[in-house]
Amino acid sequence: MTERKSYFVSVDFKEVREMSIPDNEIEFEILATHNEVKELKELFRDTQKDSKGAIEHLGKPFDEWGADDKRSNYDRHLVKIYRFIHELGTSETKDKTEQLETFK
C-alpha cells in the first residue's frame, strides 16, 4: 500500500508543495500518494493548455467560434481539480472546498 503524505496545493499558481506558504495565496492541504500528486499536476497541465487556447480568442472579440469550447474545457478541468482536492483533502480543506460554487 502506498503511503499518503501531506501536501499543500495552490490552484492559483498551479503548484503542489510539501511546505505551506499560507501568507502568499489560498492553499489547500491534501493527503495524497505520489501517483495522486502526479495526477493532480497532470490536471494542472491540462488546465494550462485550455487557458492558453481560450486566451487566443481574446484578441479576436468578434470571432467567438471555438472560444466557448475552450472556455468550457477550462471550466471542466478546474472543476475536476477542485473535486480531486476535495476528495484528498483534510477536513479543513473539505470545508473550504464545499463553500465554493463548484459544489453547490
HELIX and SHEET records of a PDB file:
HELIX    1   1 HIS A   34  GLU A   56  1                                  23    
HELIX    2   2 HIS A   57  GLY A   59  5                                   3    
HELIX    3   3 ALA A   67  LEU A   88  1                                  22    
HELIX    4   4 SER A   91  GLU A   98  1                                   8    
HELIX    5   5 GLU A  101  PHE A  103  5                                   3    
SHEET    1   A 3 GLU A  15  ARG A  17  0                                        
SHEET    2   A 3 LYS A   5  SER A  10 -1                                        
SHEET    3   A 3 PHE A  28  ALA A  32 -1                                        
END                                                                             
